[in-house]
Amino acid sequence: NWVPAAMRLYFYQIQFGASLLM
């Protein structure tokens, strides 16, 4: 199933953006 992988990638992108804002 590709849904969990997509959600994981999306969450990773959010974390990356947050780390850039910090």
PQR file with spaces between the fields and no chain letter, atoms N, CA, C, O and H, PARSE charges and radii, in Angstrom:
ATOM       1  N    ASN     1       0.859   -1.214    0.000 -0.4000 1.5000
ATOM       2  CA   ASN     1       0.000    0.000    0.000 -0.0000 2.0000
ATOM       3  C    ASN     1       0.885    1.249    0.000  0.5500 1.7000
ATOM       4  O    ASN     1       1.844    1.331    0.767 -0.5500 1.4000
ATOM       5  N    TRP     2       0.568    2.207   -0.846 -0.4000 1.5000
ATOM       6  CA   TRP     2       1.415    3.400   -0.969 -0.0000 2.0000
ATOM       7  C    TRP     2       0.947    4.559   -0.092  0.5500 1.7000
ATOM       8  O    TRP     2       1.644    5.567    0.033 -0.5500 1.4000
ATOM       9  H    TRP     2      -0.212    2.140   -1.469  0.4000 1.0000
ATOM      10  N    VAL     3      -0.240    4.416    0.520 -0.4000 1.5000
ATOM      11  CA   VAL     3      -0.761    5.531    1.318 -0.0000 2.0000
ATOM      12  C    VAL     3       0.137    5.850    2.519  0.5500 1.7000
ATOM      13  O    VAL     3       0.490    7.015    2.700 -0.5500 1.4000
ATOM      14  H    VAL     3      -0.806    3.597    0.419  0.4000 1.0000
ATOM      15  N    PRO     4       0.520    4.876    3.345 -0.5600 1.5000
ATOM      16  CA   PRO     4       1.382    5.174    4.496  0.2800 2.0000
ATOM      17  C    PRO     4       2.694    5.834    4.070  0.5500 1.7000
ATOM      18  O    PRO     4       3.180    6.749    4.735 -0.5500 1.4000
ATOM      19  N    ALA     5       3.266    5.365    2.953 -0.4000 1.5000
ATOM      20  CA   ALA     5       4.524    5.948    2.484 -0.0000 2.0000
ATOM      21  C    ALA     5       4.322    7.417    2.109  0.5500 1.7000
ATOM      22  O    ALA     5       5.150    8.266    2.439 -0.5500 1.4000
ATOM      23  H    ALA     5       2.871    4.622    2.412  0.4000 1.0000
ATOM      24  N    ALA     6       3.222    7.712    1.419 -0.4000 1.5000
ATOM      25  CA   ALA     6       2.949    9.092    1.016 -0.0000 2.0000
ATOM      26  C    ALA     6       2.758    9.971    2.251  0.5500 1.7000
ATOM      27  O    ALA     6       3.269   11.089    2.310 -0.5500 1.4000
ATOM      28  H    ALA     6       2.549    7.023    1.151  0.4000 1.0000
ATOM      29  N    MET     7       2.021    9.460    3.234 -0.4000 1.5000
ATOM      30  CA   MET     7       1.794   10.245    4.454 -0.0000 2.0000
ATOM      31  C    MET     7       3.117   10.481    5.168  0.5500 1.7000
ATOM      32  O    MET     7       3.356   11.560    5.710 -0.5500 1.4000
ATOM      33  H    MET     7       1.607    8.551    3.186  0.4000 1.0000
ATOM      34  N    ARG     8       3.988    9.451    5.163 -0.4000 1.5000
ATOM      35  CA   ARG     8       5.279    9.594    5.831 -0.0000 2.0000
ATOM      36  C    ARG     8       6.116   10.664    5.136  0.5500 1.7000
ATOM      37  O    ARG     8       6.767   11.481    5.788 -0.5500 1.4000
ATOM      38  H    ARG     8       3.794    8.575    4.722  0.4000 1.0000
ATOM      39  N    LEU     9       6.088   10.645    3.777 -0.4000 1.5000
ATOM      40  CA   LEU     9       6.853   11.640    3.028 -0.0000 2.0000
ATOM      41  C    LEU     9       6.297   13.040    3.290  0.5500 1.7000
ATOM      42  O    LEU     9       7.059   13.996    3.438 -0.5500 1.4000
ATOM      43  H    LEU     9       5.560    9.981    3.248  0.4000 1.0000
ATOM      44  N    TYR    10       4.958   13.159    3.348 -0.4000 1.5000
ATOM      45  CA   TYR    10       4.338   14.457    3.595 -0.0000 2.0000
ATOM      46  C    TYR    10       4.729   14.977    4.974  0.5500 1.7000
ATOM      47  O    TYR    10       5.069   16.150    5.129 -0.5500 1.4000
ATOM      48  H    TYR    10       4.340   12.383    3.228  0.4000 1.0000
ATOM      49  N    PHE    11       4.678   14.090    5.984 -0.4000 1.5000
ATOM      50  CA   PHE    11       5.039   14.491    7.340 -0.0000 2.0000
ATOM      51  C    PHE    11       6.511   14.887    7.399  0.5500 1.7000
ATOM      52  O    PHE    11       6.880   15.822    8.109 -0.5500 1.4000
ATOM      53  H    PHE    11       4.401   13.137    5.858  0.4000 1.0000
ATOM      54  N    TYR    12       7.360   14.162    6.640 -0.4000 1.5000
ATOM      55  CA   TYR    12       8.786   14.474    6.621 -0.0000 2.0000
ATOM      56  C    TYR    12       9.003   15.870    6.031  0.5500 1.7000
ATOM      57  O    TYR    12       9.845   16.629    6.510 -0.5500 1.4000
ATOM      58  H    TYR    12       7.060   13.402    6.063  0.4000 1.0000
ATOM      59  N    GLN    13       8.236   16.201    4.984 -0.4000 1.5000
ATOM      60  CA   GLN    13       8.361   17.524    4.379 -0.0000 2.0000
ATOM      61  C    GLN    13       7.978   18.604    5.387  0.5500 1.7000
ATOM      62  O    GLN    13       8.634   19.643    5.460 -0.5500 1.4000
ATOM      63  H    GLN    13       7.552   15.584    4.594  0.4000 1.0000
ATOM      64  N    ILE    14       6.908   18.363    6.172 -0.4000 1.5000
ATOM      65  CA   ILE    14       6.478   19.336    7.176 -0.0000 2.0000
ATOM      66  C    ILE    14       7.579   19.528    8.216  0.5500 1.7000
ATOM      67  O    ILE    14       7.887   20.656    8.600 -0.5500 1.4000
ATOM      68  H    ILE    14       6.375   17.519    6.112  0.4000 1.0000
ATOM      69  N    GLN    15       8.172   18.418    8.673 -0.4000 1.5000
ATOM      70  CA   GLN    15       9.243   18.511    9.670 -0.0000 2.0000
ATOM      71  C    GLN    15      10.425   19.285    9.098  0.5500 1.7000
ATOM      72  O    GLN    15      11.023   20.104    9.796 -0.5500 1.4000
ATOM      73  H    GLN    15       7.922   17.502    8.361  0.4000 1.0000
ATOM      74  N    PHE    16      10.769   19.034    7.825 -0.4000 1.5000
ATOM      75  CA   PHE    16      11.891   19.718    7.192 -0.0000 2.0000
ATOM      76  C    PHE    16      11.618   21.228    7.133  0.5500 1.7000
ATOM      77  O    PHE    16      12.499   22.034    7.430 -0.5500 1.4000
ATOM      78  H    PHE    16      10.283   18.369    7.258  0.4000 1.0000
ATOM      79  N    GLY    17      10.393   21.600    6.749 -0.4000 1.5000
ATOM      80  CA   GLY    17      10.034   23.014    6.680 -0.0000 2.0000
ATOM      81  C    GLY    17      10.094   23.654    8.061  0.5500 1.7000
ATOM      82  O    GLY    17      10.554   24.787    8.206 -0.5500 1.4000
ATOM      83  H    GLY    17       9.677   20.945    6.508  0.4000 1.0000
ATOM      84  N    ALA    18       9.629   22.927    9.077 -0.4000 1.5000
ATOM      85  CA   ALA    18       9.649   23.462   10.438 -0.0000 2.0000
ATOM      86  C    ALA    18      11.090   23.663   10.892  0.5500 1.7000
ATOM      87  O    ALA    18      11.403   24.655   11.550 -0.5500 1.4000
ATOM      88  H    ALA    18       9.256   22.006    8.959  0.4000 1.0000
ATOM      89  N    SER    19      11.968   22.724   10.544 -0.4000 1.5000
ATOM      90  CA   SER    19      13.371   22.835   10.953 -0.0000 2.0000
ATOM      91  C    SER    19      14.003   24.049   10.272  0.5500 1.7000
ATOM      92  O    SER    19      14.863   24.710   10.854 -0.5500 1.4000
ATOM      93  H    SER    19      11.713   21.918   10.010  0.4000 1.0000
ATOM      94  N    LEU    20      13.577   24.343    9.036 -0.4000 1.5000
ATOM      95  CA   LEU    20      14.123   25.507    8.341 -0.0000 2.0000
ATOM      96  C    LEU    20      13.639   26.793    9.007  0.5500 1.7000
ATOM      97  O    LEU    20      14.377   27.777    9.064 -0.5500 1.4000
ATOM      98  H    LEU    20      12.879   23.806    8.563  0.4000 1.0000
ATOM      99  N    LEU    21      12.400   26.791    9.510 -0.4000 1.5000
ATOM     100  CA   LEU    21      11.860   27.989   10.152 -0.0000 2.0000
ATOM     101  C    LEU    21      12.521   28.230   11.506  0.5500 1.7000
ATOM     102  O    LEU    21      12.647   29.375   11.939 -0.5500 1.4000
ATOM     103  H    LEU    21      11.801   25.992    9.464  0.4000 1.0000
ATOM     104  N    MET    22      12.937   27.171   12.168 -0.4000 1.5000
ATOM     105  CA   MET    22      13.543   27.310   13.489 -0.0000 2.0000
ATOM     106  C    MET    22      14.882   28.049   13.389  0.5500 1.7000
ATOM     107  O    MET    22      15.545   28.263   14.404 -0.5500 1.4000
ATOM     108  H    MET    22      12.834   26.240   11.817  0.4000 1.0000
